[in-house]
Amino acid sequence: MNYRWIGAVLVIAGCGGFGFSIAAGYKREESTLRQLIQALNTMEWELSYRLTPLPELCRQAGNEARGALREVFFNLARELDWQTAPDAASCMAAALKRSRDLSRRTRELMMELGRTLGRYDLPRQLKGLEEIREGCRKQLEALSRNREVRLRSYGTLGLCAGAALAILFL
């Protein structure tokens, strides 16, 4: 009889943990988008005032970021240094392949950044950075809508699903 109760508690904890991990993923995505906006601001400033070369620009953007985004920027700088591909978009694709922690939406924004960098003259690059930053803001706004209620709901749904499974198993 004790094993049943231990199993029920483990099922509830596992399902609740899954719900809370989904909520943590949304928080992580918000944080990544904020970091990307900050990195884009740095890139825009560096391009506007110093005309920094792309590999160095990516390293500086990587210094502004943390986690998976930092890794992507440093991998992009390495790819651009080695010139393994003819353009920045191909280098960005190779850098993104090495990182699995970014969401689909963030990957799309990063690919757009790769297509913008080094391809156009300075005014168009700055305009492209602004468009990508605006895309980040829209994504962030969409994630922020009803944020607290939605994140709390994921945890609650996980716990309730665990309780339902525990009742079925008992």
N, C-alpha and C positions, 0 to 999 in steps of 0.2 A: 504494500500500500504506500509506503514512503517513496518508492521509486516512481510511482505515478505522479505524486505531488512534485517531486524534483523534476521530472520530465515536463510537467505543466509549467513550472516556473521557468525552465530553460526555453520552452517554446515561446512563452510570453516575452521573455527577455530578448530572444533572438529576433522575433518579429518587431518588437519595439525598437531594437537597435537598428534594424533595417530601415524603419521609418525615419529615425533620427539621422541615419547616414544619408538618406535622400535629402533631408533638410540641410545637412552640412554641405552637401554638394552644391546646393543653390547658393549658400553663403560663400563658398569657395569661388563660384563663378562670378558673383558680385565683386569679390575682392580682386579677382583677376582682371575684370573689366576696368576697375578703378586704377589698377596698376598700369594697364595698357593705355589709358587716357593720360596718365602721368608720363609714361614713356613717349607717347606721341607729342606731348607738349615739349619735352626735352629735345626730341628729334626736330621739331619745327624750329625751336630756338637755335639749335646748332646749325641747321641748314640755312636759316635766315642770316645769321650773323657771322658764322665762321666757315661756312661751306665745307664742313667736315666730310672726309671720305666715308663711303658706305660701311666698310668693316669697322672703322672706329666709331661711327655713328651707332651701329648695332651694339657694340660693346658698352657704350655709354648708356644706351637704352636698357641693356641688361643690368647695368649697375643700379638703375632706378627700380627694377622689378625684383620680385622674389619668386621662388618656387619654379613651376613649369614654364612660366613666361620668361624668367631669367635664363633658363636652360635653352629655350628656343632662340632668344636673341644671341646668346653666346655661340650656339651652333650655327646660326646664320652668319655671324661674323667669321667663324672658322671656314664655312663654305665659301664665303666671298673672298677670303684671303687665299684659299687654295685654288679658287676659280675652277671648281669642279663642274660648274654648269655655265652656259653662256650668259644667263641673265639672272637678276635677283629673284624673279618668280620661281625659277627652277631651284635655286638655292634655298628659298623659303620652303618649298615643298619637301626638299631633302631634310631641312632642319625640323619640320613638323613631323616627319616620319619617325624621328628619334624620340619624340615626346608624345606620350599617350595620355597625358593628364589633362589636356585642354578639351573643353566642350566643343561640340560641333559648331556652334555659333562663333566662338572665339577663334576657331581654326579658319572659318570663312573670312573673318575680319583680318586675320594675319595673312592669309593668301592675298587678299586685296591689297594689303600693305606691300607684300612682295611684288605685286604687279605694278605698283606705283613707284617704288624706289628705283632710282637710277635709270628710269625709262624715259622720263620727260625732262623738260627744262625746269629750272628752279620754281617759277610761279605755278606751274602745273603740279609739281611734286608737293608744294605747300598746300595747294587746293585739294589734292588727293589726301594728304594727311588730315586736313580739316573734315573732309567727307567721312573718312574712317573714324575720326573722333566723334562725329555726329552719330554714326552708326553705333558706336560704343555707348553713347549717351542714351540712344533709343532702347538698346538692349537692357541697359541698366534701369531705365525707367520702367520697362516691361517687367523686369524681375522685382522691382521695388513695389509695384502695385499690390496691395493687400499682402505684403510680405509676411508680417507677423502672424496673421491668421492662417495663411497657407502653410508656413513652416510648422506652426503648432499643430495644424491638421495632419501633416504627414506623421508626426510622432504619435498623435492620438490614434490615427488609423492603424499604424503598426501595432500599437498596444492592443487595440480592439480586435484586430485580426488574430493576434497571438492568443488572446483570451478565448475567442471563438474556437480556434483550433484546439486549445487545451480542453475546453468543454467537450468538444467532439471526441477527443482521445480518452477522456475520463469516462 
